[in-house]
C-alpha cells in the first residue's frame, strides 16, 4: 500500500489483498510523518 504523506488526512477504500473484502483506510500525517492509521472492514 502506498500512502501520500503530502496529504495530511486521507480516506479511501482498498480491497484486502488476502480476502478481497473492501477496507476503508484512514492514514493521518503530520509534517509528512505517519502519526495514525486506521483500517475498517466495510463489508456488509
C-alpha positions as CSV (number, residue, x, y, z in Angstrom):
1,X,0.0,0.0,0.0
2,X,1.4,3.4,-1.0
3,X,0.4,6.4,1.0
4,X,0.9,10.1,0.0
5,X,2.4,11.9,3.0
6,X,1.8,15.3,1.4
7,X,-1.9,15.0,2.2
8,X,-2.5,15.4,5.9
9,X,-5.7,13.3,6.2
10,X,-6.9,10.8,3.7
11,X,-9.8,8.4,3.4
12,X,-10.0,5.8,0.7
13,X,-11.2,2.3,0.0
14,X,-9.0,-0.6,-1.0
15,X,-9.6,-4.3,-1.4
16,X,-7.9,-6.6,1.1
17,X,-5.0,-8.5,-0.5
18,X,-5.9,-11.6,1.4
19,X,-9.7,-11.9,1.4
20,X,-10.6,-9.2,-1.3
21,X,-13.2,-7.5,1.0
22,X,-13.3,-3.7,0.9
23,X,-11.4,-1.8,3.6
24,X,-11.7,1.9,4.4
25,X,-8.2,3.3,5.1
26,X,-7.7,6.4,7.2
27,X,-4.0,7.4,7.4
28,X,-3.1,10.7,9.1
29,X,0.2,12.5,8.6
30,X,1.9,15.4,10.4
31,X,4.9,17.0,8.7
32,X,4.9,14.1,6.3
33,X,5.3,11.5,9.1
34,X,2.6,8.9,9.6
35,X,1.1,9.5,13.1
36,X,-2.1,7.5,12.9
37,X,-3.6,4.7,10.8
38,X,-7.0,3.1,10.9
39,X,-8.4,0.3,8.7
40,X,-12.1,-0.5,8.9
41,X,-13.8,-3.5,7.3
42,X,-16.7,-2.1,5.4
43,X,-18.2,-5.3,4.0
44,X,-21.9,-5.5,4.6
